């Protein structure tokens, strides 16, 4: 007999947690569709050369092979994110898509890395992107944070969205006299600002060859955060001039105007945001939970100029954002922030008092299900105390007594376990009242 042991990095939730995960998944899907994004699901398996198209990522790839006849050369592998599959899909189906192509994708991904606390080898990502031909209107750069704000509001989670623009960073550094080829190196170091602090970043920049004055000026920009107009004014007051910087500030100003209806303490412009991936070219986003400062970013993304250049000779700019759902849920479960007393979607348990009432129980359950009410019938005619205890342990809110029910009279007794309230009424009336309160 083999003792079952969990595999590190592959989360499995308890029933109550899985219900919460499903609620999150349903809400994310609903909000994405409210903004006009269509569902896409790509194969979990991609060719290795496709996954490597954006760079060397061997350490993240789970290769696939048959147990018999394996070779050392993997041809197929599990996808490690949803961006590369999207690029391949758009290129492959280019002639059949209508642009701008607005898609969302909620799937599991796999990364063959050593798991750490809050990080997994298998996890859900929930991505939303819009891809255009040649030119993507800036309107979509503002739609992404508006959508995410709406989503977290519906989930009942207070989230802080932070925005920046890579053109602001690039233009500022080049305006200081930094050579264009050195900008990516500086960006990578500045991206560590929140992890190691300004002194350590400044020291690293100086060790890379920047003089102390230039290193300090590079960091000046990263201290600016607040409302869009205020941050843009303070950025210009630093006295650096460059066409790319000005273009980035104008784009930020447009996005700020589009988002001016959102709470200023929940959507802020933070010029310290970098997003380390080199393919971001414009607006960038990071989302954190103020009440959970140690969690870090749980939702991030940005604009890119050419999604599918490795697969098709077309310019396909896009903008998108991704939620690390499993990591978010793991933290909320672990901190006790997200807890559910329900282990089942069942709303009503039809009690089975005696063998002769079995048909009545079946008929009542059928009526409830027709009305859209998740319903169980207790599995054997045990003592009612045991049946009610079963409902209570699973978090089923209502139990129903079928004693007086007939198809003609439709009378039932329903008890709400939380309050202890019990009433007799027509089943159709209870269902109608539930629909009204939903």
C-alpha positions in Angstrom: 0.0 0.0 0.0 1.4 3.4 -1.0 0.8 6.3 1.3 -0.5 9.3 -0.7 1.7 12.3 -0.6 1.1 15.7 -2.3 3.4 16.7 -5.2 5.0 20.1 -4.4 3.8 22.9 -6.6 0.5 21.3 -7.7 -2.3 22.7 -5.6 -5.4 20.7 -4.8 -8.2 22.6 -3.0 -10.7 21.3 -0.5 -14.3 21.4 -1.6 -15.1 24.7 0.0 -12.0 26.3 -1.5 -12.8 24.8 -4.9 -16.2 26.5 -4.7 -14.5 29.8 -4.1 -12.1 29.2 -7.0 -15.2 28.5 -9.3 -16.8 31.7 -8.1 -13.7 33.6 -9.0 -13.5 31.9 -12.4 -17.1 32.6 -13.1 -16.8 36.3 -12.1 -13.7 36.8 -14.2 -15.3 35.2 -17.2 -18.5 37.3 -16.7 -16.5 40.6 -16.5 -14.3 39.8 -19.5 -17.4 39.1 -21.6 -19.2 42.2 -20.3 -16.3 44.2 -22.0 -16.8 42.3 -25.3 -13.9 39.8 -25.1 -14.4 36.4 -26.6 -13.3 33.1 -25.0 -10.3 31.3 -26.4 -8.8 28.0 -25.3 -5.6 26.7 -26.9 -4.1 23.3 -26.5 -2.1 22.7 -23.3 0.6 21.3 -25.6 2.8 23.4 -28.0 5.8 22.5 -30.1 9.0 23.3 -28.2 10.2 25.6 -31.0 7.1 27.7 -30.6 7.6 28.0 -26.8 11.2 29.0 -27.4 10.3 31.6 -30.1 10.6 34.5 -27.6 13.9 33.4 -26.1 15.6 30.7 -24.2 13.2 29.3 -21.6 14.3 25.6 -21.2 14.2 25.8 -17.4 10.5 26.6 -17.5 9.4 24.0 -20.0 7.8 20.7 -19.1 8.6 18.4 -22.0 6.3 15.6 -23.0 7.3 12.1 -24.0 5.8 8.6 -23.9 7.0 6.4 -21.1 8.3 3.9 -23.7 10.6 5.0 -26.4 11.6 8.4 -24.8 14.4 10.3 -26.4 16.4 13.2 -25.0 15.0 15.5 -27.6 11.5 16.9 -26.7 9.3 17.9 -29.6 6.2 18.8 -27.5 5.9 20.6 -24.2 3.2 22.1 -21.9 2.7 25.8 -22.3 4.2 27.9 -19.5 2.1 31.0 -20.2 -0.8 32.1 -22.4 1.0 34.8 -24.4 3.1 32.5 -26.7 0.0 30.3 -27.5 -2.0 33.5 -28.3 0.8 34.7 -30.7 0.9 31.3 -32.5 -3.0 31.1 -32.6 -3.3 34.6 -34.1 -0.7 33.9 -36.8 -2.2 30.6 -37.6 -5.7 31.9 -37.9 -4.9 35.4 -39.2 -7.2 35.2 -42.2 -10.2 34.1 -40.1 -10.0 36.7 -37.3 -11.7 40.1 -37.1 -9.4 42.8 -35.8 -9.2 44.3 -33.3 -9.3 40.7 -31.9 -10.5 40.8 -28.3 -9.9 37.5 -26.5 -9.7 36.2 -23.0 -8.2 32.9 -21.9 -8.5 31.2 -18.5 -6.4 28.1 -18.4 -3.8 26.2 -16.4 -0.2 26.7 -17.3 2.9 24.7 -16.2 6.4 25.9 -15.3 9.1 23.4 -14.5 10.7 25.6 -11.8 11.4 24.9 -8.2 8.2 25.9 -6.4 8.4 28.5 -3.6 5.7 29.8 -1.2 2.8 31.1 -3.3 4.3 29.9 -6.5 3.3 26.8 -8.3 4.3 24.4 -11.1 0.7 24.2 -12.2 -1.6 27.2 -11.9 -4.5 29.1 -13.4 -3.8 32.3 -15.4 -6.7 34.5 -16.5 -5.5 36.6 -19.5 -7.3 39.3 -21.5 -5.7 40.9 -24.6 -6.7 42.9 -27.6 -4.7 42.6 -30.9 -4.9 45.0 -33.8 -3.5 45.3 -37.3 -0.8 48.0 -37.8 -2.3 50.4 -35.1 -4.0 49.8 -31.8 -6.0 52.8 -30.5 -4.9 54.1 -27.1 -8.4 53.6 -25.9 -7.6 50.0 -25.1 -4.7 51.0 -22.8 -7.3 52.6 -20.6 -9.9 49.9 -21.0 -7.6 47.3 -19.3 -7.3 48.9 -15.9 -11.0 50.0 -16.0 -11.9 46.3 -16.6 -9.6 45.0 -13.8 -10.9 47.6 -11.4 -14.5 46.5 -12.2 -13.5 42.9 -11.7 -12.0 43.3 -8.3 -14.9 45.4 -7.2 -17.2 42.5 -8.0 -15.0 40.0 -6.2 -15.1 42.2 -3.1 -11.4 42.8 -3.1 -9.7 46.2 -2.7 -7.0 46.3 -5.3 -4.5 49.0 -6.2 -3.7 49.5 -9.9 -0.4 51.2 -10.7 0.3 52.5 -14.2 3.4 53.7 -16.1 4.6 53.9 -19.7 7.9 52.4 -20.9 8.3 55.3 -23.3 8.5 57.6 -20.3 11.4 55.5 -18.8 13.2 55.0 -22.1 12.9 58.7 -23.2 13.9 60.0 -19.8 17.1 57.8 -19.6 18.1 58.7 -23.2 17.3 62.4 -22.4 19.9 62.1 -19.6 22.4 61.1 -22.2 22.3 57.4 -21.6 23.1 55.4 -24.8 20.1 53.6 -26.2 21.8 50.2 -25.9 22.3 50.7 -22.2 18.6 51.5 -21.4 17.5 47.8 -21.1 20.3 47.2 -18.5 19.2 50.2 -16.5 15.6 49.2 -16.7 16.4 45.7 -15.3 18.2 47.3 -12.3 15.5 49.9 -11.6 12.9 47.1 -11.7 14.5 45.7 -8.5 13.8 49.0 -6.7 11.0 47.7 -4.5 12.9 44.5 -3.7 16.3 45.8 -2.7 15.8 49.6 -2.2 17.2 52.7 -3.9 20.6 52.6 -2.3 21.3 49.1 -3.6 20.0 50.0 -7.1 22.1 53.1 -7.1 25.2 51.2 -6.1 24.6 48.6 -8.8 24.2 51.3 -11.5 27.4 53.0 -10.4 29.2 49.6 -10.5 27.9 49.2 -14.1 29.7 52.4 -15.1 27.3 55.3 -14.4 28.6 58.2 -12.5 26.9 58.9 -9.1 25.1 62.0 -10.5 23.6 60.1 -13.4 22.6 57.1 -11.3 20.8 59.4 -8.8 19.0 61.2 -11.7 17.9 57.9 -13.1 16.2 57.1 -9.8 14.6 60.5 -9.5 11.9 59.6 -12.0 11.0 56.4 -10.1 10.0 58.3 -7.0 7.1 60.0 -8.7 3.6 58.6 -8.0 0.1 60.0 -7.6 -2.7 61.2 -9.9 -2.0 61.3 -13.6 -1.9 65.1 -14.0 0.3 65.6 -10.9 2.8 62.9 -11.9 3.1 64.2 -15.5 3.7 67.8 -14.2 6.4 66.6 -11.8 8.0 64.5 -14.5 8.3 67.5 -16.8 9.6 69.6 -13.9 12.7 67.3 -13.7 13.9 69.3 -16.8 14.7 66.3 -19.1 13.6 66.7 -22.7 13.3 63.9 -25.3 10.7 63.1 -28.0 10.1 59.6 -26.7 9.6 60.9 -23.2 7.1 63.5 -24.4 5.2 60.8 -26.4 5.0 58.6 -23.3 3.8 61.5 -21.1 1.1 62.3 -23.6 -0.1 58.7 -23.7 -0.2 58.6 -19.9 -2.2 61.9 -20.0 -4.8 60.3 -22.3 -5.1 57.2 -20.1 -5.4 59.3 -17.0 -8.3 61.3 -18.5 -10.0 58.1 -19.6 -9.7 56.7 -16.0 -10.5 59.9 -14.1 -13.9 58.5 -13.0 -12.1 55.8 -11.0 -11.1 56.3 -7.3 -7.8 58.2 -7.1 -6.6 56.0 -4.2 -7.2 52.8 -6.2 -5.7 53.8 -9.6 -2.4 55.6 -9.3 0.3 56.5 -11.8 3.7 55.3 -10.5 6.8 56.0 -12.6 8.7 53.4 -10.6 6.8 50.6 -12.3 9.1 48.9 -14.9 7.8 45.4 -15.8 11.0 43.6 -16.6 10.0 41.9 -19.9 11.6 43.6 -22.8 8.7 43.3 -25.2 6.6 45.9 -23.4 6.8 49.1 -25.3 4.1 51.5 -23.9 1.6 51.5 -21.1 2.4 49.0 -18.3 0.3 47.8 -15.3 0.9 46.2 -11.9 -1.9 45.4 -9.4 -1.3 44.8 -5.7 -3.6 44.3 -2.7 -2.9 47.1 -0.1 -4.1 44.9 2.7 -1.6 42.2 1.7 1.7 44.1 1.1 3.8 41.0 1.2 2.0 39.4 -1.7 3.4 41.5 -4.5 1.8 41.9 -7.9 -1.1 39.6 -8.6 -2.1 41.1 -11.9 0.2 42.7 -14.5 0.6 43.4 -18.2 1.1 46.1 -20.8 1.3 47.1 -24.4 3.5 45.4 -26.9 4.2 46.4 -30.5 4.3 43.1 -32.3 2.8 40.0 -30.8 3.4 37.5 -33.5 6.6 38.7 -35.3 8.2 35.2 -34.9 5.3 33.6 -36.8 3.9 36.0 -39.4 5.1 39.0 -41.4 2.5 41.4 -40.1 2.6 44.1 -37.5 0.2 43.1 -34.8 0.3 45.5 -31.8 -1.6 44.6 -28.6 -2.2 45.3 -25.0 -3.2 42.8 -22.3 -3.2 42.0 -18.6 -2.9 38.7 -16.7 -4.2 37.6 -13.3 -2.2 35.0 -11.4 -5.3 33.4 -10.1 -3.9 30.3 -8.2 -1.3 32.5 -6.4 -3.9 35.0 -5.4 -6.3 32.3 -4.1 -3.5 30.5 -2.2 -2.7 33.7 -0.3 -6.3 34.6 0.4 -6.9 31.0 1.7 -3.7 31.0 3.7 -4.3 34.4 5.3 -7.9 33.5 6.2 -9.2 36.4 4.1 -11.2 34.1 1.9 -13.2 31.4 3.7 -16.4 29.6 2.9 -18.5 27.5 5.2 -20.1 25.8 2.2 -18.7 22.6 0.7 -21.3 22.2 -2.0 -23.3 24.3 -4.4 -26.5 22.7 -3.0 -29.0 25.2 -1.7 -31.7 22.9 -0.6 -31.5 19.4 1.0 -34.8 17.5 0.6 -35.2 15.4 3.7 -36.2 11.7 3.3 -38.3 10.9 6.4 -39.7 7.5 5.3 -39.7 5.1 2.4 -43.2 6.0 1.3 -42.2 9.6 0.7 -39.5 8.8 -1.8 -41.6 9.7 -4.8 -42.6 13.0 -3.2 -38.9 13.8 -2.6 -38.1 13.1 -6.2 -40.9 15.2 -7.5 -40.0 18.2 -5.2 -36.3 17.9 -6.2 -37.3 18.0 -9.9 -39.4 21.1 -9.4 -36.6 22.9 -7.6 -34.0 22.0 -10.2 -36.4 23.2 -13.0 -36.5 26.5 -11.1 -32.7 26.6 -11.1 -32.2 25.7 -7.5 -29.2 23.3 -6.8 -30.9 20.5 -4.8 -30.0 17.2 -3.1 -32.2 14.4 -1.8 -30.8 12.8 1.3 -29.6 9.3 0.4 -31.5 7.1 2.9 -34.4 7.5 5.4 -32.3 8.0 8.5 -33.3 10.0 11.6 -34.0 13.6 10.6 -31.5 14.8 13.2 -28.7 13.0 11.2 -30.0 14.3 7.9 -30.1 17.9 9.2 -26.6 17.5 10.6 -25.4 16.4 7.2 -26.8 19.6 5.7 -25.2 21.7 8.4 -21.8 20.2 8.0 -21.8 20.8 4.2 -23.1 24.3 4.6 -26.4 23.7 2.8 -28.5 26.7 3.8 -32.0 25.1 3.6 -33.6 21.8 4.4 -37.1 20.9 3.1 -39.7 18.7 4.8 -41.9 16.9 2.3 -44.7 15.7 4.7 -47.6 17.7 3.3 -46.6 18.0 -0.4 -48.8 16.8 -3.2 -48.6 17.8 -6.8 -52.0 19.5 -6.4 -51.4 21.5 -3.2 -47.6 22.0 -3.6 -47.2 22.7 0.1 -43.8 22.2 1.8 -42.0 23.2 5.0 -38.6 24.9 4.5 -36.2 25.7 7.3 -33.2 28.1 7.0 -30.5 26.5 9.2 -28.6 29.7 9.9 -31.6 31.5 11.5 -33.7 28.6 12.5 -36.7 30.1 10.7 -39.2 27.5 9.4 -42.3 28.2 7.4 -44.9 26.3 5.4 -45.8 27.7 1.9 -46.3 26.6 -1.7 -43.0 25.5 -3.2 -43.7 27.7 -6.3 -43.9 30.8 -4.0 -40.6 30.0 -2.3 -38.9 29.6 -5.7 -40.4 32.9 -7.0 -39.2 34.7 -3.8 -35.7 33.3 -4.2 -35.5 34.5 -7.8 -36.6 38.0 -6.8 -33.9 38.2 -4.1 -31.2 36.8 -6.4 
